[in-house]
Amino acid sequence: MKPDGALLSAELKLAGRLDARFFALLQALDDTGSINRAARTAGFSYKGAWLLLETACNLAHEQLLETATGGAGGGGTRLTPAAHGLLHAWQALQADHRAFLQLQEERLAQFPALHGLLRRMSMKTTARNQFAGTVTHVDIGPVSAQVTLAIKSGEEITATMTSAAAKRLKLKTGKEALALIKASAIVLVTDFAGWQLSARNQLGGTVSRIETGAVSSLVIVTLPGGSNITATVTNEGVDALGLKVGSPATAVFKAYSVLVATQA
């Protein structure tokens, strides 16, 4: 398991199959004395728990489980000393494993460029467009705030949010931030025909790739600075605009469609 905020992760397994879930099952069995209750606690079905335990027991040189039926103790299943030894060995290895990963995290922090890149890549989101940038302007009003980010390719992206959100993110000039824009929020324009649009963000570039689907297509526009921005366009829209690789296009999106993320 990767702790919140950690950039490195690795799964510890013994013999290629005994992982954290297996040992969680053993611990739950030790705590409850019941395979049924232990399975529920560890997130297994009863059958799945038995199958895993039986496989481990068949491969072990020593008995791992003791089963009692009825009697003064009410029956149940207990771990043998061998199973306790295996569980304690796992817990010690897990502690060493976590300490090792923490040490590597500290070493990684000594390389700011790589550390920053991994930080930016670690966010998982459905937004197709993610741009790393630096805050160049913040205007916080009584209700709303406007924030401008300069992205690495030289273009600027403006976002609108509540004043409370801007304060919570502690936005200020020079702070690193991410701009997130869903592909569905972007409109492509190939000819303004003398009209002006109210949308604050208008990034011009060249169509570099079109991924055609059954109903809609992903159209990737490469900006002059080298960044790519992706828009979702219906197949009819692609045909109507005559979009093809090499065509000029402007990606247009409103400031309120931009989500801004900063490091806590």
C-alpha positions, 0 to 999 in steps of 0.5 A: 500500500502507498501512503498518502502523498508517497511517490514510491510504492512496492508490494511485498509478497512471500513466495510470490503469493503470500501478500498483505491480504493473506496476512490480514486474513491470518491476523483476523483469524487470530483475532476472531477464531472464526474463518467466517468472521476473518474472511469478512474482516479481510474482504474475502468470501468464505470459500476464497478464504478457505482456498487460500488457507488450504493452499498455504497449509498444503505447502507449509512444512508445519501445521498452520491451523488448529480446528476445534469443534464444540467443547467448552471453548465453543470450537473455532480455528486457531493459529498454530505456533508456526503460523504465529511465527510466519505472521510475526515474520511478515510484520517485521518484514513489512516494517523494514519494507516501509522504512526502506521505501521511506528512505528512498522517498527521502533520497528522491527529494534530493532531486528536485526536478524529478521529485516535482515531475513525479509529484505532478504525475501522481494525481489520478484524475479523469481530466484529459488535459493536465498542465503544470504551471506557475501562478503569474496573477491572482485577483481575489474579489469578495466572491470569486477569484481569477487566477492565471497560470503560465504553463511550460510552453509559454501559454497562459491559462486563466481559471475562475473559482470562488474566493474561498477556494483561492484562499484555501489553495493559498494561491500567490504569484510564483506558486506551482500549480496544475491546471486541469481541463476536461476534453469535453469542456473544450470547443475547437474553432477553425475560423472565427469569421470576424467574431470574438468569443467571451471565453477567456482561454483561446489557445491556437495550434495545429491538429497533430492527431485525431483518434476516431471513435464510434460516435466522437473523436479525440482531437489533439492540438499541438500548441506553438510551445510544444504542449498538447491539448485534447478536445472531444469532438463528435465525428460529425463535428470533425467532418464539418470543420474539415479537421485533419492532421496539419489543420490550424485550430484554436482550443477555446474553453471558459475560465470556470472550466479550469480546475486548479490543483496545488500541493497541500 
